[in-house]
Amino acid sequence: MKILMVTEIYLPIWGGAENQLRQLIPHLVERGCQVSIVTRRWYKDWPAEDVIDAVKVSRLGIPGRSVFATIMFTLSLLKFVVSRREQIDILHSHGAVNMGAICSVMALLLGKKNVAKIATAGKIDPHSKGFVGTIILGLFKKSGAIISMTNEIDHELYGIGAKTEKIHRITNGVDVQRFHPGDSEEKKRWRQQHDLEKDAVIVLFSSRLVYRKGLDVLLEAWPSVVSAHSRAHLVIVGSGEDQSDSTEQEMRVLVRDRKIPHVLFYGAVEQPESLLRVADVFVFPSRKEGFPNALMEAMAAGLPVLASDIGGVRPLIENGTTGFIFSCGNSAELGEKLADVLGQLEKCRCVGTRARERMVKYYSFGETAEKYVSLYRSLLISS
């Protein structure tokens, strides 16, 4: 099967969706899929053709974020797909309603099949309020298959009249070999390298630094946590680079001006597993998610996790058993619960152990890839 992955954003821009796709592809290839990627050329110094992890990546359109650049990308995508129609069995779009609608039209025109993945709840409703948006949703619903990862997304799809038989639940996956618990020596060395006391407690936040991810909620809670646990240090992994809604500078200024103690901005990393192995607790204060990679990786690494009570989190965490939940946006509750976790850290480690067991059993990339391959085959058989 020849699969063309279509995504507006791909490496070297990092994010959850890009990271998920990059890790999924080798598992699809292992199962006989021929995979290539087409994406948008955001910057002029990016090559139009590239190879990343032995996968061909084509970047189309003209640089920039203007409406004209978006139109040019769409036209370039149409030309690209038409010229390579014999090399494509399935168009698989990622993340956005608009892209799903475009690929649906292309698939219909060329007699192909398409799969449209919705990564996050809240992407559908804004389109339902205008004439153009209604047309886009109508085209989107014609997709051969729609991937929904949460009940929230299901309800949004039902609300626009998407056919039940077209909606498929395939969650994100996690590499349980790559993400695993660390050992005491590794943790000790990391603390020494960063001039921290050997018994420092590391609380980790890892995500893009944008408003939706809720770092402001965690920083609001953090002073009360340090007051209760003076050995606690917050390590913030990620950046707001290339994100139109970046809050990185705002958060750095907040920490500086309020003199919030024991906070380290670590920046973006390509191997977050190395930091998960040396952390003690993971906090995930996001306001809205699809099926959060960062949270799954922390659970696979065996960390006790504390996460906001939102749709993408509920399928993963059983409160008190595989993690801990706090009310979304409630910094006071977050601070109180995080202080409680740190106060009984040894007891909470068994929660991290159960979290890893859940990831291994239900959410490995092998499981996710098998579901996609089965879906691809069923679409091709029905054509």
Backbone torsions as a table, in degrees:
resi	resn	phi	psi	omega
1	MET	NA	135.4	-179.2
2	LYS	-106.1	112.5	-173.3
3	ILE	-111.2	124.6	173.9
4	LEU	-102.5	112.6	176.3
5	MET	-83.2	124.8	-178.3
6	VAL	-115.5	118.9	-178.7
7	THR	-146.8	135.4	-179.6
8	GLU	-65.2	-32.4	-175.6
9	ILE	-123.2	131.6	173.3
10	TYR	-149.0	176.0	-177.5
11	LEU	-52.8	142.7	16.8
12	PRO	-87.5	6.4	171.1
13	ILE	-77.3	127.0	-176.5
14	TRP	-101.6	142.7	174.5
15	GLY	-170.9	175.1	-177.3
16	GLY	-61.1	-44.7	-178.0
17	ALA	-64.7	-41.3	-179.7
18	GLU	-66.8	-41.6	179.3
19	ASN	-64.7	-40.5	179.8
20	GLN	-63.5	-46.0	-179.4
21	LEU	-63.5	-43.0	-179.0
22	ARG	-60.1	-40.2	-178.2
23	GLN	-78.0	-28.1	-179.1
24	LEU	-72.1	-38.2	-171.0
25	ILE	-55.0	-46.8	-180.0
26	PRO	-57.7	-32.7	179.8
27	HIS	-72.5	-32.5	174.1
28	LEU	-69.3	-41.1	178.9
29	VAL	-61.6	-41.8	178.1
30	GLU	-57.2	-27.9	-176.7
31	ARG	-98.8	19.0	171.4
32	GLY	94.1	5.2	178.7
33	CYS	-83.5	140.3	169.8
34	GLN	-99.6	114.6	-170.9
35	VAL	-115.7	134.5	169.7
36	SER	-134.9	164.1	-174.2
37	ILE	-127.5	138.0	170.9
38	VAL	-124.6	135.3	-175.4
39	THR	-146.5	-177.0	-175.8
40	ARG	-93.4	141.6	178.6
41	ARG	-91.5	94.6	-172.4
42	TRP	-76.6	-31.7	-175.6
43	TYR	-129.0	144.7	-173.4
44	LYS	-67.5	-24.0	-179.1
45	ASP	-85.0	-0.5	174.7
46	TRP	-82.6	135.1	180.0
47	PRO	-67.8	145.5	178.5
48	ALA	-68.1	-31.5	177.2
49	GLU	-123.6	138.1	-176.8
50	ASP	-148.9	164.7	172.5
51	VAL	-129.7	120.6	-179.9
52	ILE	-124.5	120.5	-177.9
53	ASP	55.5	40.8	178.2
54	ALA	67.5	16.4	178.1
55	VAL	-114.9	130.5	-179.7
56	LYS	-71.9	131.0	178.8
57	VAL	-121.3	123.2	177.3
58	SER	-108.6	127.1	179.0
59	ARG	-108.3	124.7	-171.1
60	LEU	-114.8	164.8	175.4
61	GLY	84.9	-166.4	179.6
62	ILE	-111.1	152.6	-178.8
63	PRO	-62.5	153.6	175.5
64	GLY	116.7	169.9	-176.0
65	ARG	-115.7	11.3	-176.6
66	SER	-72.2	166.3	175.7
67	VAL	-60.8	-39.8	179.4
68	PHE	-62.2	-40.9	178.8
69	ALA	-63.9	-37.1	178.2
70	THR	-65.6	-43.0	178.1
71	ILE	-62.4	-43.4	-179.7
72	MET	-64.2	-37.2	176.4
73	PHE	-63.0	-44.2	-179.4
74	THR	-61.7	-44.9	178.8
75	LEU	-65.7	-40.1	178.4
76	SER	-64.8	-36.4	178.1
77	LEU	-64.9	-43.3	178.5
78	LEU	-60.7	-46.7	178.7
79	LYS	-61.3	-41.8	-179.0
80	PHE	-61.9	-48.1	-176.7
81	VAL	-67.0	-41.4	179.1
82	VAL	-63.0	-43.3	-177.1
83	SER	-69.1	-21.7	-177.9
84	ARG	-117.5	23.7	-173.7
85	ARG	-59.9	-28.8	179.0
86	GLU	-75.3	-13.2	-179.7
87	GLN	-100.9	10.5	-175.9
88	ILE	-128.9	127.4	170.5
89	ASP	-100.1	-41.3	-176.1
90	ILE	-137.8	134.4	170.8
91	LEU	-94.7	123.9	-178.0
92	HIS	-120.5	104.6	-178.4
93	SER	-92.9	153.5	-173.9
94	HIS	-127.3	128.5	160.5
95	GLY	93.0	-29.0	-171.0
96	ALA	-134.8	148.2	177.5
97	VAL	-64.4	-44.4	-178.2
98	ASN	-56.6	-46.0	-178.6
99	MET	-66.9	-37.7	176.6
100	GLY	-62.6	-40.5	179.1
101	ALA	-65.2	-43.3	-180.0
102	ILE	-61.8	-46.1	-179.3
103	CYS	-68.2	-31.0	176.3
104	SER	-62.5	-44.7	178.8
105	VAL	-63.1	-46.3	-179.7
106	MET	-61.4	-41.6	179.3
107	ALA	-63.0	-42.0	179.6
108	LEU	-65.0	-41.9	-179.0
109	LEU	-65.5	-35.7	-173.9
110	LEU	-100.5	1.6	-179.4
111	GLY	70.2	31.8	178.8
112	LYS	-106.9	-178.6	174.6
113	LYS	-114.6	150.5	176.8
114	ASN	-133.6	150.0	174.9
115	VAL	-118.8	128.8	-179.7
116	ALA	-116.1	119.5	-179.9
117	LYS	-100.5	128.3	173.3
118	ILE	-102.3	115.7	-172.1
119	ALA	-84.1	-27.2	-171.6
120	THR	-142.5	142.1	173.6
121	ALA	-64.8	154.3	178.4
122	GLY	95.0	-1.9	-178.8
123	LYS	-82.8	-20.9	-172.4
124	ILE	-90.1	-45.4	-172.7
125	ASP	-54.9	-42.2	-179.8
126	PRO	-58.3	-25.9	-179.5
127	HIS	-79.3	-17.1	-173.4
128	SER	-84.0	-0.3	-173.3
129	LYS	-101.9	2.4	-179.0
130	GLY	-143.8	167.0	-177.0
131	PHE	-63.5	-48.7	-179.0
132	VAL	-63.6	-43.0	179.8
133	GLY	-61.5	-37.4	178.2
134	THR	-64.1	-39.2	176.7
135	ILE	-64.0	-43.8	179.7
136	ILE	-60.0	-43.7	179.8
137	LEU	-65.0	-37.3	177.8
138	GLY	-61.4	-41.7	177.8
139	LEU	-69.6	-40.4	179.8
140	PHE	-59.1	-41.0	-178.0
141	LYS	-64.8	-16.7	179.8
142	LYS	-82.8	-0.3	177.6
143	SER	-55.8	148.7	178.4
144	GLY	-63.9	-36.6	177.6
145	ALA	-151.9	145.9	178.6
146	ILE	-122.6	126.7	180.0
147	ILE	-92.3	120.3	175.7
148	SER	-117.8	132.3	-175.5
149	MET	-102.8	-11.9	-177.4
150	THR	-141.2	164.4	176.4
151	ASN	-63.8	-34.0	178.3
152	GLU	-59.6	-45.4	179.5
153	ILE	-66.4	-38.9	175.9
154	ASP	-54.1	-49.6	-176.7
155	HIS	-63.0	-37.5	177.5
156	GLU	-64.5	-40.6	179.4
157	LEU	-67.4	-42.1	176.5
158	TYR	-61.1	-35.9	-178.2
159	GLY	-64.1	-24.2	178.5
160	ILE	-102.0	7.6	175.2
161	GLY	84.0	19.9	176.8
162	ALA	-65.1	140.1	-178.1
163	LYS	-71.1	134.2	-177.3
164	THR	-56.0	-39.9	-176.5
165	GLU	-68.6	-14.8	178.5
166	LYS	-89.2	-13.7	-175.7
167	ILE	-92.0	125.2	-176.5
168	HIS	-125.1	135.9	178.7
169	ARG	-94.0	101.2	172.5
170	ILE	-127.7	112.2	-176.5
171	THR	-82.6	170.2	170.2
172	ASN	-65.9	161.6	177.7
173	GLY	-115.6	173.2	177.2
174	VAL	-140.5	142.4	178.9
175	ASP	-84.3	98.9	-173.4
176	VAL	-76.7	-12.8	172.4
177	GLN	-81.5	-39.9	179.8
178	ARG	-71.5	-41.3	-178.4
179	PHE	-101.4	109.8	-177.7
180	HIS	-149.6	164.7	-178.5
181	PRO	-63.8	149.6	175.7
182	GLY	-90.3	-179.6	178.0
183	ASP	-117.9	169.1	-173.6
184	SER	-63.6	-35.7	-179.5
185	GLU	-67.3	-40.8	178.2
186	GLU	-61.8	-42.3	179.1
187	LYS	-65.7	-40.6	179.9
188	LYS	-63.5	-45.8	-179.2
189	ARG	-62.1	-41.1	-178.2
190	TRP	-63.6	-41.4	179.3
191	ARG	-65.6	-39.0	177.3
192	GLN	-64.0	-43.2	-179.3
193	GLN	-62.8	-26.3	-176.9
194	HIS	-108.9	19.5	175.4
195	ASP	54.0	40.6	175.6
196	LEU	-106.3	152.8	177.7
197	GLU	-61.1	149.7	-173.4
198	LYS	-64.2	-23.5	178.9
199	ASP	-102.2	19.5	176.8
200	ALA	-60.9	140.2	178.2
201	VAL	-101.7	122.0	-174.5
202	ILE	-100.5	118.3	173.5
203	VAL	-103.0	125.3	-172.5
204	LEU	-110.4	135.1	168.2
205	PHE	-120.4	128.0	-178.7
206	SER	-138.0	113.6	-178.5
207	SER	-176.2	172.3	167.6
208	ARG	-65.5	144.6	-179.2
209	LEU	-92.0	80.0	177.0
210	VAL	-131.5	162.0	-173.2
211	TYR	-55.9	-42.4	-175.6
212	ARG	-57.3	-26.7	-175.1
213	LYS	-81.6	-10.6	168.1
214	GLY	76.6	21.2	178.3
215	LEU	-58.9	-34.0	179.2
216	ASP	-59.5	-36.1	178.6
217	VAL	-65.1	-43.1	179.6
218	LEU	-66.1	-43.3	-179.6
219	LEU	-65.7	-33.1	176.3
220	GLU	-64.2	-36.0	-178.5
221	ALA	-82.3	-23.3	-167.1
222	TRP	-60.3	-42.9	-179.2
223	PRO	-55.8	-37.6	179.2
224	SER	-68.3	-32.3	178.6
225	VAL	-67.7	-44.5	-179.8
226	VAL	-66.4	-34.0	177.3
227	SER	-61.4	-35.9	-179.8
228	ALA	-84.8	-27.4	-176.3
229	HIS	-138.2	93.0	-172.9
230	SER	-67.4	-17.6	179.8
231	ARG	-87.7	-0.9	-176.7
232	ALA	-78.8	133.7	176.9
233	HIS	-128.4	133.6	179.0
234	LEU	-98.2	122.0	177.2
235	VAL	-109.2	120.3	-177.1
236	ILE	-104.1	113.2	-178.9
237	VAL	-106.0	129.7	179.7
238	GLY	128.0	173.2	178.8
239	SER	-148.9	172.3	175.9
240	GLY	-105.2	10.1	-177.6
241	GLU	-60.1	136.7	179.1
242	ASP	67.0	14.2	177.9
243	GLN	-109.1	122.8	-177.1
244	SER	-64.4	-25.0	-179.7
245	ASP	-109.1	32.4	-178.9
246	SER	-58.4	138.5	173.8
247	THR	-116.6	12.5	-173.9
248	GLU	-58.8	-51.1	-178.2
249	GLN	-62.6	-41.6	178.4
250	GLU	-59.6	-42.2	-179.4
251	MET	-70.4	-37.5	176.8
252	ARG	-63.7	-42.2	178.3
253	VAL	-64.9	-40.1	178.7
254	LEU	-59.3	-47.0	179.8
255	VAL	-63.3	-42.0	-178.9
256	ARG	-67.3	-49.7	-173.7
257	ASP	-70.4	-34.7	179.4
258	ARG	-89.2	-2.8	-178.9
259	LYS	53.3	46.5	179.1
260	ILE	-69.8	125.0	-170.9
261	PRO	-82.9	156.7	170.6
262	HIS	56.5	48.4	177.6
263	VAL	-122.4	127.3	178.3
264	LEU	-121.2	117.4	172.0
265	PHE	-83.6	110.0	-172.3
266	TYR	-90.2	-21.1	-177.9
267	GLY	87.4	178.2	179.8
268	ALA	-76.3	145.1	178.1
269	VAL	-134.5	149.6	177.8
270	GLU	-87.3	-16.1	-178.5
271	GLN	-127.0	74.5	-178.7
272	PRO	-62.6	-20.6	-179.0
273	GLU	-59.5	-30.4	-179.6
274	SER	-66.2	-33.7	178.4
275	LEU	-81.9	-34.5	176.4
276	LEU	-62.3	-32.8	-178.6
277	ARG	-70.7	-20.5	-178.3
278	VAL	-105.6	-3.1	-179.1
279	ALA	-84.3	166.0	177.6
280	ASP	-109.5	-34.0	-177.8
281	VAL	-143.0	147.7	176.7
282	PHE	-119.2	133.5	179.5
283	VAL	-117.3	134.0	-176.2
284	PHE	-131.2	89.5	-173.1
285	PRO	-95.1	26.1	-172.7
286	SER	-60.6	149.2	179.4
287	ARG	-89.3	-26.9	-178.9
288	LYS	-157.3	136.7	-177.8
289	GLU	-147.6	161.9	167.3
290	GLY	-91.1	-88.2	175.0
291	PHE	-135.0	96.3	-162.5
292	PRO	-68.9	118.2	178.5
293	ASN	-60.1	-48.1	-174.5
294	ALA	-59.6	-40.3	179.4
295	LEU	-66.9	-43.1	179.5
296	MET	-63.4	-38.9	179.3
297	GLU	-65.0	-40.4	178.5
298	ALA	-65.3	-39.8	178.2
299	MET	-66.7	-40.2	177.5
300	ALA	-63.6	-30.0	178.1
301	ALA	-79.3	0.8	175.0
302	GLY	79.2	21.6	-179.1
303	LEU	-89.2	143.6	165.7
304	PRO	-64.7	129.9	-177.5
305	VAL	-117.9	145.5	176.6
306	LEU	-124.1	117.9	-170.9
307	ALA	-134.9	154.4	178.4
308	SER	-71.8	149.1	-175.8
309	ASP	-82.9	85.3	-179.5
310	ILE	-131.1	168.5	-172.5
311	GLY	-55.0	-45.3	-176.6
312	GLY	-71.2	-15.4	-178.2
313	VAL	-92.3	-34.4	-172.3
314	ARG	-56.7	-38.7	178.9
315	PRO	-67.3	-19.7	-173.8
316	LEU	-92.9	-36.4	-170.3
317	ILE	-113.5	123.8	166.0
318	GLU	-97.0	113.6	-170.3
319	ASN	-55.8	124.6	179.5
320	GLY	85.9	-10.8	-178.8
321	THR	-110.9	-51.8	178.0
322	THR	-115.7	9.5	179.4
323	GLY	163.7	-172.0	-178.7
324	PHE	-131.5	144.8	-174.5
325	ILE	-117.5	142.6	170.2
326	PHE	-132.7	159.5	-177.6
327	SER	-65.5	131.6	-176.6
328	CYS	-56.7	128.3	177.0
329	GLY	82.2	-3.0	-176.2
330	ASN	-92.4	94.3	-175.9
331	SER	-68.0	-34.0	179.5
332	ALA	-64.4	-44.1	178.6
333	GLU	-67.1	-39.5	177.1
334	LEU	-59.5	-47.7	-179.4
335	GLY	-60.8	-41.8	-179.6
336	GLU	-65.8	-45.4	-177.6
337	LYS	-71.2	-36.5	177.6
338	LEU	-65.4	-40.9	176.9
339	ALA	-61.7	-38.3	177.9
340	ASP	-64.5	-43.5	179.6
341	VAL	-61.9	-45.1	-179.3
342	LEU	-66.6	-28.0	179.6
343	GLY	-74.0	-18.7	178.1
344	GLN	-133.3	49.3	-171.5
345	LEU	-61.4	-43.0	-179.0
346	GLU	-61.4	-41.6	178.4
347	LYS	-64.9	-35.3	-177.1
348	CYS	-76.3	-14.4	-179.0
349	ARG	-62.9	-29.4	178.7
350	CYS	-67.1	-26.6	175.0
351	VAL	-65.6	-41.3	176.4
352	GLY	-63.5	-37.7	178.4
353	THR	-63.1	-43.6	178.9
354	ARG	-67.6	-33.4	177.5
355	ALA	-62.8	-44.3	178.7
356	ARG	-63.2	-42.8	179.7
357	GLU	-58.2	-38.2	178.9
358	ARG	-66.1	-41.6	179.6
359	MET	-64.4	-43.2	-179.0
360	VAL	-63.4	-40.5	-174.2
361	LYS	-75.1	-39.0	-168.9
362	TYR	-116.6	-19.3	-166.6
363	TYR	-128.2	23.6	177.3
364	SER	-69.1	154.4	178.8
365	PHE	-62.4	-29.3	177.0
366	GLY	-59.7	-43.9	178.7
367	GLU	-63.1	-45.2	-178.5
368	THR	-63.5	-45.1	-179.5
369	ALA	-63.0	-39.6	178.7
370	GLU	-60.4	-40.0	-179.8
371	LYS	-66.6	-40.7	178.3
372	TYR	-65.5	-44.7	-179.3
373	VAL	-61.0	-42.1	177.9
374	SER	-61.6	-41.1	178.8
375	LEU	-65.8	-46.3	178.7
376	TYR	-55.6	-46.6	-177.8
377	ARG	-62.8	-42.5	-178.9
378	SER	-64.4	-35.8	177.9
379	LEU	-66.6	-41.9	-178.5
380	LEU	-69.5	-35.2	178.3
381	ILE	-66.0	-34.8	-176.1
382	SER	-81.5	-8.0	-176.2
383	SER	-78.4	NA	NA
